[in-house]
Amino acid sequence: MIGVGLMGRRHAENLARAVDGARLVAVTDADESTRERVATELGTTASASMDALLQRADVRAVIVASPKRFHEEHAVSAAKAGKDVFLEKPIATSLEGADRVIAAARKGGIRLQVGFQRRYDPAYAEARKLVSGGALGRPLFYRGVNRDLLAPVGPPGSMDANDILTESAIHDLDGACWMMSDEVVGVRATLAIVGDRATSPSSDLTMIELAFSRGAVAHIEAMWGAQYAYDIRSEILCESGAIIVGGFSQTMLTVLRAGERHEDLYPGFLERYVDAYVAELRDFVGGVLDRRPPAVTGEDGRRALAIAFAAARSAATTRRVTPG
């Protein structure tokens, strides 16, 4: 494990306790107290640095869950060391960086899998099966809602205005392409701050419209600071029906208040995707052992990142943009 913060810690726990065929050999983190604590709690070894971890002969594969600004460096280093890589999204902070990660993986002959856990969520996986099987005819429209309970807090401008695109909306950008089995040819987007401007470090809301090559469209909303819950929903409208993931019973009115418990909602992503996080690591480890191609490739990660950057350009220019 490279990086054992919030997400890395969950991956480390799953590897140690829930993934057959895997052994958590070592963890590393820039924060010494964090890596030592996690290593002790999970009964493994703390490596003082990434280089020290990669030099170990008993490490066959690594999970990179460090801050996104280090994804490219850590993934490329692991590939050069001949280690298979599971890389949390985003694949890099630039398309050039994504290309370097993919190239390093090819040159090193290693497996590169990107962490889009929704593909492993049982409900989303079943929805994809129904759509791709043609049971409801051609998919026409995808709608995604991605609302986080809390929002980052900090001085205005202390985070990149596009972070909500590459950290949150990117799940639906990948999910829409995956669900529709099509490529995006046009993007329109807006970025806004709807929370407290005095404590909002960056944009906390984005609305994105996608146009696909075969005529389908998508609308994606991502928000930080919804206050009432972590709310994830998707709808796929097809020629002869619709598929809905998440949502509520058909009632005349639903009111969601901050501080109230909602049976159908979760406090955060770790709770919502408990099974999906385990499933994606089981698939990764199984692929390492079987040497089969990854289900979520570096190219998938690059495509989603390209759409996110296109959305940022569209928000800045108020024009439709082609990903590239």
C-alpha positions, -999 to +999 in steps of 0.1 A: +000+000+000+013+034-010-007+059+010-029+049+039-051+079+045-089+075+044-092+056+012-058+038+014-066+026+049-099+010+037-080-008+008-054-020+033-081-034+056-098-051+027-066-067+015-057-079+050-091-093+059-113-099+029-093-108-002-083-144-007-050-149-023-036-116-011-011-108+017-006-073+029+032-072+030+039-036+037+024-001+039+039+033+034+028+068+039+044+102+040+032+106+076+053+084+098+028+081+126+000+071+101+020+043+085+033+030+118-002+029+133-019+013+103+009-013+101+005-022+137-032-024+136-032-046+105-003-068+115+021-058+087+053-039+081+057-001+077+082+009+050+099+042+055+095+052+018+079+042-015+114+033-028+120+010+001+086-007-004+092-011-042+126-027-036+111-056-017+112-088-036+081-101-018+060-073-031+043-084-064+017-056-067+009-022-052-021-001-045-015+036-050-039+056-028-017+086-022-029+122-028-037+127-065-007+150-071+015+119-065-004+094-085+017+097-117+050+095-099+041+066-077+024+046-105+053+051-129+079+042-102+059+010-094+057+001-131+095+006-135+100-017-105+079-044-123+050-043-098+014-045-110-005-014-100-040-006-087-043+032-090-069+053-074-086+079-095-077+103-110-050+085-130-029+117-130-033+155-128-029+160-166-035+140-197+003+140-204+007+125-170-019+099-177-001+090-210+032+086-190+015+062-166+000+041-194+033+041-213+052+030-182+028+002-176+032-010-212+069-008-211+071-026-178+047-053-189+026-048-158-012-047-151-026-013-145-061-011-131-078+022-122-101+025-092-136+032-104-155+012-077-190+018-091-184-007-118-182-033-090-213-022-071-240-049-074-267-024-084-246-006-110-233-039-124-268-053-128-279-021-145-250-023-169-259-059-177-295-050-185-285-020-207-257-038-226-280-068-231-305-047-249-334-057-227-349-022-228-336-012-262-310+014-270-300+037-241-310+073-247-302+093-216-281+089-185-286+110-154-262+110-125-265+126-091-234+127-068-239+146-036-214+145-007-226+151+028-199+175+037-178+201+018-141+209+021-135+239+043-106+264+037-096+298+025-112+307-009-089+296-037-069+271-016-081+242-037-082+239-075-116+250-089-116+218-110-112+194-080-149+186-079-146+174-115-116+152-110-124+139-075-162+135-075-179+140-109-153+117-125-171+087-112-202+096-133-181+106-162-166+071-163-200+056-153-219+072-181-194+061-208-194+025-193-232+024-190-238+037-225-210+018-241-202+049-261-177+078-265-183+114-256-180+139-284-192+170-267-192+185-232-209+215-217-205+223-180-208+249-153-189+253-120-203+272-090-200+279-053-234+275-036-221+271-001-205+297+022-181+316+000-161+327+030-151+291+038-154+274+004-119+266-010-132+259-045-162+252-066-187+230-047-212+223-075-209+213-111-235+205-138-223+186-168-240+177-201-224+150-223-232+143-260-223+107-272-213+097-307-245+077-313-269+104-302-274+097-266-270+124-239-262+126-202-266+150-174-244+148-144-246+168-111-218+167-085-221+186-052-201+189-020-220+199+012-255+185+007-257+183+045-285+157+046-266+126+035-243+111+009-267+108-020-258+088-051-284+081-078-284+072-115-311+068-141-307+052-176-336+059-199-338+034-228-361+031-258-386+008-239-380+015-203-358+030-175-334+017-150-329+035-117-301+030-092-308+046-058-336+070-054-368+067-033-402+052-033-428+070-055-443+095-030-458+129-036-431+146-015-398+137+001-380+161+025-345+154+035-332+175+065-297+178+078-292+159+110-320+134+104-315+097+098-325+085+064-328+047+060-321+047+023-290+070+024-255+068+038-232+092+056-203+087+031-187+068+003-170+042+025-204+031+038-222+032+004-196+011-014-185-014+012-190-044-011-177-026-042-144-018-027-139-054-017-150-067-051-126-044-071-096-056-051-107-092-054-108-086-092-074-069-091-057-097-071-074-124-092-061-106-123-026-104-109-026-142-103-044-151-136-026-125-157-058-115-174-065-079-187-079-055-161-116-047-163-109-010-157-079+001-177-055+030-178-072+041-209-105+042-191-089+064-164-075+087-191-109+090-209-127+101-177-100+126-169-101+140-205-139+145-201-133+162-167-108+186-182-132+193-211-159+202-186-135+226-169-127+243-203-164+245-210-172+260-176-145+286-182-156+295-218-194+287-216-189+268-248-193+232-259-159+214-258-147+182-274-126+160-250-090+155-261 
